Every structure is written in C-alpha cells, then in structure tokens.
C-alpha cells in the first residue's frame, strides 16, 4: 500500500476524530488532572496508533484482495479501498 495515500486519508479521518484518539487523550487528562502530561507522550501515542492503523489496513487489503468483503459502515477501510482502486485506473 502506498504510504502517501494512507497518510492523506488518515489525516482526513483524524481531523474528524474518527479513531477517537483525541477523545481518549481528553478523557485521560480529565481522569488525572494532577498528572503533567508531556507533549512527547501525546505525540508518541498518536504515532503508535497511526502505525497500528497502517498495519491493520495492510492486513485488510490483503483480505479484500482474497475476496473478503467488509461492511459499508467501516468508512475508513472503504475510503482506502476506493482511493487505491481510483489510482489503479
């Protein structure tokens, strides 16, 4: 899978907090108000989640090419599949 395509689609979905990463960080800050969170910890968390998502999408694309169909409610998966099909021509 092309990393540029993934990054473009991931950025669009992250803006809308599709993956609930921002909500998770806000909740953690409310649960532990005395804890001083470092910017590096947030950046590391988001980077790790993005890496996990990329690995998941690679697996899903292999499964999709093998004939497995995903439900339409999985918007991110279908956005990646549609973009890749558009790039192939």
N, C-alpha and C positions, 0 to 999 in steps of 0.2 A: 504494500500500500504506500502511496506517495505521502510523505510526511507533510508536504505543503497543503495538500487537500485536507488532510486530517486537521492540521492547525487552523485552517480557515474556518472549517465547520465547527470545530471545538470552541473557537473564540466566539462565534455567533451564539452558540448554545450557553456558553459560560456567562455571557452578558445578561442572559435571562435567568441565570442561576438554575438551569435545568438539572444540574448534577447535585444541587443542594449543598455545595461546598461553602458558600458564603453564609448560608443559614446555619450550618454546623459550627462555623467559627463564631458567629454571633451568639449562638446558644452557649458555647463553651465560655465565652467571655462573661456572659450573664451568670453562669453557674459558679464561676470562680473569679469574683470581682477583685480580690486582693492579689491575684497572680498577675505578674507583669509579663505580658507576652511579647516576645521579640519578633521583629519583622522577619528575621531569618527563619523562625519556626513556621510562620504562616506561609512564607514562600516555599519552604521545603515541603510542607503538607500539600500545597496546591500542585507542586511539581510532581510529587509522588502520585497523586490522584490522576494527573494527566497521563503519566506513564502507564498506570494501571488501565486506564481507559483505552489507550493505544493498543496495549496487548490484547484486551478484550475484543477490540474491533478487528484485529488481525485474525483472531480465532473465529469470530462471527463471519468474516468474509470467506474464510476457508470453508466453513459450514454452509454458507449461502451458495458457494460455487459447487458444493457437493449435492445441493438440492434441498437443503433445509430452508423452510420459509419462516419468517418472523412476523409476529403480529403487527398490524399497522400502528398500534399505539406506541411502538418503540421509534419515536421520531428521529432520534439521533442516528440509529442504525440505518434507517431508510434514507436519511439525508446523505449519509456517506455513500451508500449503495447507488443512489441516483446520481450523485456527483461523479462517481467512478465510471458509471455507465455513460454519462454525458462525455467524459474525457475520452473514452474508447471510441466514441463516434457513433 
